[in-house]
Amino acid sequence: MDITFNNVSYIYQAKTPFAHKAVSDLSLHIPSGSYTAVIGHTGSGKSTLIQHLNGLIRPTEGEVVIGDYRITNDEKPNNLKMLRSRVGVVFQYPEHQLFEETVRKDIAFGPANFGVSEDEIRKRIQTLTPEVGLPEELLERSPFDLSGGQMRRVAIAGVLAAKPDVLVLDEPTAGLDPRGQREMMDMFYNLHKRQGLTTILVTHSMEDAVQYADNVIILNDGTKYMEGKPEDVLTQKEALNNVQLDVPEMVQFLNAFSELFGRDIPFRRQSPEDLAKEIRQILKGGRIR
């Protein structure tokens, strides 16, 4: 599903002394099937953007178009429930939203609420549990008896069970250890590829944006500050520093290497292994192809 924001502004507590404009004249386009990272410091408008994507809030000005659905201040989609079934949002600490007696019931709750039949829900659960790394024997256990990482996977399975076309990830690895973070991000990327999802990653992690995203949008004070391919946007140290962001660690390393050896290695989102080969070639007096 294509997603387009046309001159969107949003004001919290509008027409009161406490009015605050969180998003201002924001225009952007996220193509169907793409993987887009949205980055910005606290207060940049990321959370407000997310809430527009499934109609939790409507723009004060402008319009949001998601596939065939159009949302404006005075117009909401005829079938808002259907829109929300097609846009799955994984919020920070999604495990805090678990409440059912068993893992199976918790995963089934979302699709059941959207009118999916019991037979179809059973099929989806059977397919989903291995994809999110949940052993089948956990399905009849209470989600509150599981580890923190397992609980998060249950909550994610509940979002995916509705078979969304758009998957929105709001800091999905918050609170996980480095290994858990990598496993979680790899899982989402594999799902993105296999299911052809339109994936939107809201993150503070420049490393995740570089590794997984096709496109990057930088927000600042509720406006679009920069946009483009990760290798083009996330290498602009001065521009990023101006909005309290820094370049990814690999770019920092390449900059330090250039200063030390006087040789530039272009950043092409290469793997650490490929980068090591390039460095070895330079140190042996060879050239970078």
N, C-alpha and C positions, 0 to 999 in steps of 0.2 A: 504493500500500500504506500503510495506517495504521500508525503506530508508537507504541507506548505503553510507558512505563517505570512500573512500579508498585512504589514504595518500594524502589528499587534501591540497594544499597550494594555497594561493591567494595573489598576489602582486598588490596593487594599483599603477597606473602610472609606470608600469614596464618599465625598460630600459630608465629611465629618472633620473635626479639627485634627484627627489622627490619620488623615489620608496619607498614603505612601505609594508612590509609583514604583512598582517592582520591575516592570518591563516597559520599555519605551520604544515605540515605532520599530518593532522587531520584525524583520523579514528574512525568511530562510526557506530553503527547500531541501528535503531529505528524500532521495529517490528510493523507490521500492526495491527491496533486496539489498540495500547498502548497509554498511556497518559504520555508524557515525558516533564519534566521541564528542561530548559536550563538556567543556572544561571552563572553570572560573572559580575565583575565590569565593568565600562566604559572602552572600549578599549580592552576587552577580546576576541572579535571576534564574538559576538552574532549576530550583524546586518549583518556581512559578511556571516555567516552561513545561515541566513534566505534568503538572496538574491540568494543563490545557489539552493534553494529548488524549485523555479519555473523558473529557467533559466534566471533570470535577469542579472546574471553574470555567467561566466564559469570559472572553476578552472584553475589557471596558471599551476598547476601540479596535477596529480592524477585524480580520477574520482568520480562522484556522480551518484548513481543509485537509481532511484525512480520508483518502480514498474518495468515496462518494458522499462522505459526511461533511457538512458545513456547519461551523459553529461561530456565531456572532453574539453580540451583547443581547440582542432581542430575538435571536433565533437559535434554537438548539435542534439537533437531529430528531427526526420523527421517532426513531428507535434508538434511544440513548443506551438502552440495555444491550442491544446488538453491537453497538460501537465498543462498549466496554468488554464484550467477549472477544473482540478482535484486536484489542490493544491490551496486552498483558503487562502489568507493572510490578516489578520486583523492587520493593522499597528497602531502605536500609533496615537491617535486622528483621527480615520477614518472618523469622521464627517467633517473634513476639505476637504474631497474628494467629497462631495456632490455637485451636480451642476444642476440637472434637475428641471423642473418646479413643479413637484409633487412628493410625496413620492412613488406612484406607479411606475412612470417612472424611478425614481432613482433605485428602487429595480430591475426593469426589464432590466436595461441597460446591466448588466454583462451577464446574460444568453442570451439576444438577440444578443450580440456581439459574443457569442459562437455558434450561430445558432439554439438556442432552439425556437420552434414554439410559436406563440402568445397564443394558447390555453393552452399549457403546462406551459407557464410562468404564466398565470392567475391561474392555479391550484397550482403552487408552491407558489405564493404570498398568496393565500387563506390559505394554510397550514402553511406557515412560520410566518405570522404576529402574530398569538397567541403564537407561540413558542418563539418569541423574545420579547413578551410583548408589541406589538403595536396594539391598537384598530383599527378596520376596518375603522372607521370614519376618521382616519387620512390620509388615502391613497390618497385622492384628494387634500390634503392641500400641501402648499409649505413646503419642509423640513426645510426651514430657518425660519419658523414661530413656530417651535417646541422648546421644552426645549433641553438643551445640552444632557441630557441622552437619550431623544427620538431620537435626531439626530444620536447619536451613534448607537442606535438599528436599525435605517434605514440603515446605512452604513453596519452594520453587516448582516442584512437581504439581502443586495445586494450581499455580498460575498457568503452567504449560498444558495442563489437562483440558483447559478450555480451547486449546488449539488456536492461539492468537496468530494474527498475521504480523503484528508489530510487537516486539519485545523491548520494554524499557527497563534498563538496569540502573538503579540509583545507588551508587557506591556498593555494589553487591558483595564485595569482599571485606567490608568493614568488620574489624574484630577478629579476623582469621589470621592464623600464623602464615608465614611466607609460603609454605608448601600448600596449605589449604587455599590460599589466594590463587596460586598458579593452577591448581586442579580445578577450581571453580571457574576461572576465566577460560581455561581450555575447554571445559564442558560447554559453556555458553557459545564459544566460537564454533565448536563442532555442531551444536544444535542450529546455529545460524546458517552454517553451510548446508547441512543435510536437509533442513526444512525450508530454505530460501526465505528466512525471516528478514524483515526490516528491523535492524537492531540499533538501539540508541543507548549508549553507555554514558551515564553521567558520572564523572570521576574527578578525583584530584590527582590520579596517578598518570603522569606523563608516560611512564613505561608501558602501561596497559594501552594507552591511546596509540603509541607508536607500534606496538606489536600486533594489535588486532584491528584497528579502525582503518577504513578506506578514506574517511574524511573527518576533519576536525573543525569544530566550531568553538571559538573562544568568546565567552560572554564577559562583559565588564559593565557594572552599574546598569544592568538591565538592557544593554544594547549589544549588538554583534560587533565585536572588536576585530576579530580575524576569522578567516575561513579558508580551508584548502586541504591539500594532501598533507599527512603528518610530516613527511620529509621536507615539505616546504614551510609549514607553519612552525613546527616545533624545533626548528633550528635557529629561529630569530631571537637570539638571546636578549638583546636590548629591548625589543618590542614586548617580549614576555615579562621581563623584569619590570617594565613600566606598569604592569597590572598584577604585581606580586606573584608572578609565576616564574619558573625556571625551566631550562631546557632539560630533556631526559638525560639520565646518567651517561648513556653511551655518547651523546653529543658532547657532554662535558668532557668525557674522556678523549674524544677526537680533537676537541679544542686544545686540551692540555698536551696531547701528543704533537700537535702542530707547533705549539710554542716551544716544546722541548727539542724536537728534531728538525723543525723547519720544513716539514713535509705535510701536505694536506691530504687527508683521506676523505673523499666525499661520503656524506651520510646517505646511504641508500636503503636503510632499514635492514641492513645485513645482519645475519645471526652472529653471535659471539664467536662461533667457530670460523665463519668466513672472515670476520674481522681479524682474528688471530692469524689466519693465513696471509692476509694482506700485509699485516705488520711484519711478519716473518720475512716476507718478500722484500720489504723496504729495508729491513735491517741487514739483509744479505746483499743489498745493493741492486736488487731487481726493481722492476717497475710495476705499477698497479695497472691492470688491464681495464 
